[in-house]
């Protein structure tokens, strides 16, 4: 497996893992059943995409991405701070949209920096990006 493929797949793992952690953290603050259901669906799809990247890396005997405890703590702490005084449905949707936008930017950066990657890793990355874009559009309904 090319180094560029590894890096793109690691970025997919990182972004989908952060989204899963964010959903797990923020779900306990959600009081709107429709939003909670949407976040549950999103969590499942993020997991499926993350598993595709992980499976591809493992099949090629390549090292995957592993988040650090500090990264996880910063993500969870940021969510707690941002929802401390306002955990309305609109605020939660806004935070999830912001996270998806950051994920899209980091995927574009990764793809631009690793242009020698193959079709399979690009396909998985583009699947994540398309999902993020659809997710943003669905979450706009909750603003």
N, C-alpha and C positions, 0 to 999 in steps of 0.2 A: 504494500500500500504506500502510495506517495505521501510525503510529509504534508503537502497541501490538503490532501483528502483527510488525513488525521486531524488537522487543525480545524477544518470546517465541521467535521463531525463532533469534535470536542466542543466547538462553539454551540452546536445544536444541543448537545447534552447540557451545557452550562445554562443556556437560555431557557430551555424547557424545565430544567431542574429549579431554576429561580422562580419560574412561573408557578410551578407546583408548590414550592415552599410559600410563595406569596398567597396563593389560594388557600392553602392549609391555615395560614396565620390569619388571614382576613375573614375567612368563612365564619369564625366564631363571633364576629361583630355584625354579621348580616342579619337584618330583620325582615327582609323582603324575600318571600318564598320564590318568586320568579327569578330574582337575581341569584339566590342560592342555588337554584336548579341550573341556571346558566353556568355558574362557576363550577359546579360539579361536572357538567358536560365538558367544560374546557379542561378541567383537571385530567379527565380521562383521555382526551385527545392529546394533551401535552405528554402524558405518560406513554401513549402509543408511539408518538414521534420520537421521544427520548429513547424508547426501547429499540426502534429501528436503527438509530445511530449507534447505540450500544452494541446491538447484535452485529452490525457491520464491522465495528472496531474489533470486537472479540473474534469474529470469524477470520480476521486478518492478523490476529494475535498482536494487536496494537493496544497501547495504554489509553484508557479513557480519561475523561475529566472527572476530578473529584473536588468538590467544593470544600473550603476550609470552614472551620467553626466560626472564625471571625466574619467571613462573608455571610454565613447564615445568620449570625447574631446581628450584623449591620442591617440586613434585609428586614428581619423581624422587628428590630428596634425602630427602623424607619417607618414601618407600617404602624407600630404602636404610637409613635409620636404624631404621625399624620392623622390618626383617627382618635386621638385622646379627647379632643373637644368636639369633634364632629365625625360621627360614624354613620351619617345618613347614607341612604342608598346612592344618592348622587355623588357623594364624596368617595364612596368605595368604588363606584364605576369609574370615576375620574382617575383614581390611583391605579386601577387595573389598566386603563387606557394608556396612562403614562408609562407603566411598565412594559406594555406591549410595544409602544413606540421606541423605547430604549432597546428592546430586544431586536426590533427591525433594524435599527441603526447599527447595532453590533454585528448582525448577520451580514448586512451590506458591506461593512468594513472588512469583515473576515473574507467574504467572497472576493472583494477587490484586491486584498492582499495575497490571496492564495488562488491565483488564476490558473494554475496548472493542475487543478483538481479534476477528477473524473466525473462522469455523468451520475453515478450513483450517489456520491456525497452531495453534489449540487442538487440532485432531485430531492433528497431528504431536506436539505436546507431550504429549498424553494417551497416544499410542502409546509414547513414550519412558518415561513414568511407569509404564505397565502392564508394559513390558519390564523396568524396574528392579525392580518388585515381584516379578515371576516369577523374575528373576535371584537376588534375595535368597533366595527360597524354595529354589531349586536349590542355592545355595551353602551353605545351612544343613546340607545332607547331609555336607559336608566338615569341619564343626566338630568 
